[in-house]
């Protein structure tokens, strides 16, 4: 008979394995080469062309075959100056591409702190519910251990205790989908320092502390216990 710890570890492994490796779909090289107009200018980071072409809401809201606006394309391409120009022209920072990702979540997943800073300064929200998992940019960044991004999103008012449709919070994802290394530890510390709830459990009823103990992540266990987790 398996122990409760073994059962928990098996459940965690199954849940992690069920997640796709690449939830977001950036433009392929062929797509980027075929872009025209504002999409092409966004991909190149051509601010002068953006200022010339971004003359209407229709142009700013135009979509490619994957539902990406020029703002999505500039964000995927890591073109912060192009992002800034598009926002100045009136691009909608809350627009979703077909995978239900906004520009903030795209930058968060890419660990692109510079572009994220431009987006947030330009009026983009850190509070949107995104993706097929009904998550947030903060949950996505915590999953990946992007601690600098996590700190930016917290400062921007991202919801600390949002629960996605996997029944995981940012705290839980930093543990169960992380590697227990320094960046995931820094991510968890940022969440705990900001006051994230340590008692919200996963679907099986396991708390963050129990999940960290099950994975043998001793530094995370210590942090959680210091924060009053049980």
C-alpha positions in Angstrom: 0.0 0.0 0.0 1.3 3.4 -1.0 1.9 6.0 1.8 0.1 9.4 1.7 3.4 11.0 0.7 3.8 8.7 -2.3 0.2 9.2 -3.4 0.8 13.0 -3.2 3.9 12.8 -5.2 2.3 10.7 -7.9 -0.6 13.2 -8.1 1.8 16.1 -8.5 3.7 14.3 -11.2 0.5 13.5 -13.1 -0.7 17.1 -12.9 2.6 18.5 -14.1 2.8 16.0 -17.0 -0.7 17.1 -18.1 0.5 20.6 -18.8 1.7 21.5 -22.3 5.3 22.5 -22.6 4.6 25.6 -24.6 1.2 27.1 -23.8 1.9 30.3 -25.8 2.6 30.3 -29.5 4.9 33.1 -30.7 5.0 33.9 -34.5 7.0 31.4 -36.5 9.9 32.6 -38.7 7.6 32.1 -41.7 4.8 34.1 -40.1 7.1 36.9 -39.2 8.5 37.1 -42.7 5.0 37.2 -44.2 3.8 40.1 -42.0 2.8 43.3 -43.6 1.9 46.8 -42.4 1.7 47.3 -38.7 2.4 43.7 -37.8 5.6 43.8 -39.8 6.6 47.1 -38.1 5.9 45.7 -34.7 8.0 42.6 -35.4 10.9 44.7 -36.6 10.6 47.2 -33.8 10.3 50.0 -36.3 8.9 52.9 -34.2 8.8 55.4 -37.1 6.8 53.0 -39.2 4.5 52.3 -36.3 3.8 56.0 -35.8 3.1 56.3 -39.5 0.8 53.2 -39.8 -1.0 53.3 -36.4 -3.6 55.8 -37.7 -6.8 53.9 -36.7 -8.2 51.6 -34.1 -8.8 49.0 -36.9 -5.1 48.9 -37.7 -4.1 48.6 -34.1 -6.7 45.8 -33.5 -5.8 43.9 -36.7 -5.2 40.2 -36.1 -3.0 37.6 -37.7 -4.0 34.0 -38.2 -3.4 33.2 -34.5 -5.3 36.2 -33.2 -2.2 38.3 -32.5 -2.5 42.0 -32.6 0.6 44.2 -33.4 1.0 44.7 -29.7 1.2 40.9 -29.1 3.7 40.6 -31.9 5.9 43.4 -30.5 5.8 41.8 -27.1 6.7 38.3 -28.4 9.6 40.0 -30.4 10.9 41.7 -27.2 10.6 45.2 -28.8 9.8 47.5 -25.8 10.1 50.7 -27.8 7.6 49.3 -30.3 5.3 48.3 -27.5 5.5 51.8 -26.1 4.7 53.4 -29.5 1.7 51.1 -30.0 0.4 51.9 -26.5 0.8 55.6 -27.2 -1.1 55.2 -30.4 -4.0 53.5 -28.5 -3.4 49.8 -28.8 -5.5 47.8 -26.3 -3.2 46.2 -23.7 -6.0 43.9 -22.5 -6.6 42.2 -25.9 -6.2 38.5 -25.9 -4.7 36.4 -28.7 -6.4 33.1 -29.5 -4.8 31.3 -26.6 -6.3 33.9 -24.2 -2.9 35.5 -23.5 -2.6 39.3 -23.1 0.7 41.2 -23.6 1.5 41.3 -19.9 1.3 37.5 -19.6 3.3 37.0 -22.8 6.1 39.3 -21.3 5.8 37.5 -17.9 6.3 34.0 -19.5 9.2 35.3 -21.6 10.9 36.7 -18.4 11.1 40.0 -20.3 11.2 42.5 -17.4 12.0 45.5 -19.7 8.9 45.0 -21.9 6.8 44.2 -18.9 7.8 47.5 -17.3 6.8 49.4 -20.4 3.5 47.6 -20.6 2.6 48.3 -16.9 3.8 52.0 -17.2 1.6 52.3 -20.3 -1.6 51.2 -18.6 -1.6 47.5 -19.0 -3.2 45.5 -16.1 -1.6 42.8 -14.0 -5.0 41.7 -12.9 -6.5 39.9 -15.9 -7.6 36.3 -15.9 -5.8 34.7 -18.8 -5.2 31.4 -20.6 -7.1 28.1 -20.8 -6.3 27.6 -17.2 -8.1 30.8 -16.0 -4.9 31.9 -14.4 -3.0 35.2 -14.2 0.4 36.5 -15.4 1.5 36.2 -11.7 0.7 32.5 -11.6 2.5 31.9 -15.0 5.6 33.8 -13.8 5.6 31.9 -10.4 5.4 28.6 -12.2 8.5 29.5 -14.2 10.4 31.1 -11.3 10.6 34.5 -12.9 11.2 36.2 -9.6 11.9 39.7 -11.0 8.7 39.6 -13.1 6.8 38.3 -10.0 8.0 41.4 -8.0 6.9 43.7 -10.8 3.5 42.1 -11.0 3.0 42.2 -7.2 3.9 45.9 -7.2 1.3 46.5 -10.0 -1.4 44.9 -7.9 -1.6 41.4 -9.3 -4.1 39.3 -7.3 -1.9 37.2 -4.9 -4.4 34.5 -4.2 -6.1 33.9 -7.5 -7.0 30.2 -7.9 -6.9 28.8 -11.5 -8.9 26.0 -12.8 -6.2 23.5 -11.8 -7.0 24.7 -8.2 -3.5 26.2 -7.9 -2.4 29.6 -6.7 0.9 31.4 -7.5 2.3 30.0 -4.3 1.3 26.4 -5.2 2.7 26.7 -8.7 6.0 28.0 -7.5 6.3 24.8 -5.5 4.7 22.0 -7.6 5.9 23.2 -11.0 9.2 24.7 -9.8 12.5 23.0 -9.4 13.1 24.2 -5.8 16.1 26.2 -6.9 17.1 29.7 -6.1 14.8 31.5 -8.5 11.7 29.6 -7.4 12.8 30.2 -3.8 13.0 34.0 -4.5 9.6 33.8 -6.2 8.1 32.2 -3.1 9.7 34.7 -0.8 8.3 37.6 -2.9 4.8 36.1 -2.7 5.1 35.5 1.1 6.6 38.9 1.8 3.6 40.4 -0.1 1.1 38.5 2.1 0.1 35.6 -0.1 -2.2 33.1 1.6 -0.3 30.0 2.8 -3.3 28.0 3.7 -5.1 27.8 0.3 -4.9 24.1 -0.6 -4.9 22.3 -3.9 -7.8 20.1 -5.1 -6.6 17.2 -3.0 -6.5 19.3 0.1 -2.7 19.6 0.3 -1.4 22.9 1.6 1.7 24.7 0.2 3.7 23.5 3.2 2.7 19.9 2.6 3.5 20.2 -1.1 6.9 21.6 -0.4 7.6 18.8 2.2 6.5 16.2 -0.3 8.9 17.4 -2.8 11.8 17.8 -0.4 12.2 21.5 -0.9 13.8 22.3 2.5 14.4 26.0 1.9 10.8 26.5 0.8 9.6 24.5 3.8 11.5 26.8 6.1 10.1 29.9 4.4 6.6 28.7 4.7 6.9 27.7 8.3 8.4 31.1 9.1 5.3 32.7 7.4 3.0 30.7 9.7 2.1 28.0 7.2 0.7 24.7 8.4 
